[in-house]
Structures are given as C-alpha cells and as structure tokens.
Amino acid sequence: MLRQHSLTRWMSRDLTQAAVDFCRNLGLLPIYCECSADHLTRYLFWSHPPGELLEVRSGRSQDVFEKFDAAARSRNSRLLTLHISEGGLYSAVWISADGFEIAKLYLAAHGITTAESHDA
C-alpha cells in the first residue's frame, strides 16, 4: 500500500521531464522509475545525500539499457533499481557506490527491492 501511495501518478512522456525538473528544483530526485506498456512513466522521488550522483533512464530497449549500464559501471556507479515492463521497456536508476546502502534502506521502506541480483 505504501509503495502505491509513494509513487507519482502515471505520466505521459511530455510531462515526465517537467515533473523531474520541478522536483529537482525542490531538491528531490528519482530513486525509482517504471514505464508501462503504454509508455507512461511514474517515479519515486527522494532527497538524496549531498555528493551522491544519480542517473535515471526510463522506457529504453534492452540494447540501449545495456549501453547505459556499461557506461555507468565504468564510472563506478551501481545499478540501484531496474524495472522491465511487460512490453520489454527498461527503466533504471544508477547511484554512486557510496550512496547505495542508504538508498537501499529508503527503497526497502517503500517496498521496493534493489537490482542487486542484476549486479551479481
């Protein structure tokens, strides 16, 4: 129940950038995102610790996701969350390695697991 109330409403592609920009101005960044088969996106936002870097990509194909994942890993970022829609769209968040554990606790409080199995 908490998970459903913590996520934003489903938004069309033309609204997502505006929503992320607005929240960024409030000091909030996406820690989780998912994309529906209809290309709608929703987020869970959080106030991240200073100095932690996040990268968010949603609604991507597997090939594009794998390129982003390889680039993030080369920068020593960890895959924090990964959602794969029924239509095969990948939505992922990477975080700098030092922030992984605190982000993991925040996600767990909202009923969301990390992408650790993918990291293995």
C-alpha positions in Angstrom: 0.0 0.0 0.0 2.8 2.4 0.9 4.5 1.7 -2.4 1.5 2.6 -4.4 0.9 5.9 -2.5 4.6 6.8 -2.7 4.9 6.7 -6.5 3.8 9.6 -8.7 0.8 9.2 -10.9 1.4 7.7 -14.4 2.6 10.5 -16.7 3.0 10.8 -20.4 6.4 11.3 -21.9 5.8 15.0 -22.4 5.1 15.5 -18.7 7.9 13.5 -17.2 10.8 15.9 -17.9 8.8 18.8 -16.5 8.0 16.8 -13.4 11.6 15.7 -12.8 12.8 19.3 -13.4 10.2 20.6 -10.9 11.1 18.1 -8.3 14.9 18.7 -8.8 14.3 22.3 -8.0 12.8 21.2 -4.7 15.8 19.0 -4.0 14.2 15.7 -5.0 15.5 13.2 -7.5 14.0 10.0 -8.8 15.3 6.9 -6.9 12.9 4.5 -8.8 11.1 4.7 -12.1 8.9 2.4 -14.1 7.4 2.6 -17.6 4.1 0.9 -18.6 3.4 -0.9 -21.8 1.6 2.3 -22.9 4.9 4.4 -22.5 3.6 6.1 -19.3 6.1 6.6 -16.5 5.9 7.1 -12.8 8.6 7.8 -10.2 9.5 7.6 -6.5 11.4 10.7 -5.5 13.8 11.2 -2.6 16.1 13.8 -1.1 19.5 12.2 -1.7 22.6 12.7 0.4 24.8 15.5 -0.8 27.5 14.4 -3.2 25.7 11.3 -4.4 25.3 11.1 -8.1 22.2 9.5 -9.7 21.4 8.7 -13.3 17.9 7.8 -14.4 16.8 6.3 -17.7 13.3 5.1 -18.5 11.5 3.5 -21.3 14.6 2.1 -23.1 15.2 -1.0 -25.1 17.4 -3.8 -23.7 20.2 -2.8 -26.0 20.1 0.8 -25.0 19.9 -0.1 -21.3 23.0 -2.3 -21.6 25.0 0.6 -23.1 23.9 2.9 -20.3 24.7 0.2 -17.8 28.2 -0.4 -19.1 28.9 3.3 -19.1 27.6 3.7 -15.5 29.7 0.8 -14.3 32.8 2.3 -15.9 32.2 5.4 -13.7 31.9 3.1 -10.6 28.1 3.6 -10.3 25.9 0.8 -9.2 22.6 -0.3 -10.7 20.2 0.6 -7.9 16.8 -0.1 -9.4 15.6 -1.8 -12.6 12.1 -2.2 -13.8 11.3 -4.1 -17.0 7.8 -3.5 -18.3 5.5 -6.2 -19.9 6.5 -4.6 -23.3 10.2 -5.0 -22.6 10.9 -1.4 -21.7 13.8 -0.9 -19.2 13.7 1.8 -16.6 16.8 2.0 -14.3 18.5 4.2 -11.7 22.2 4.1 -11.1 23.9 5.7 -8.0 27.4 6.3 -7.0 28.7 3.4 -5.0 29.0 5.3 -1.7 25.2 6.1 -1.7 24.0 2.6 -2.4 23.3 1.4 1.1 21.4 4.4 2.3 19.3 4.4 -0.9 18.6 0.7 -0.4 17.1 1.4 3.0 14.9 4.1 1.6 13.7 1.8 -1.1 13.0 -1.0 1.4 10.9 1.4 3.4 8.7 1.8 0.3 8.5 -1.9 -0.5 10.9 -1.7 -3.5 13.9 -4.0 -3.8 17.2 -3.1 -5.4 18.6 -4.5 -8.6 21.4 -6.4 -6.7 20.6 -9.7 -8.5 21.5 -8.0 -11.7 24.8 -6.8 -10.3 25.9 -10.3 -9.3 
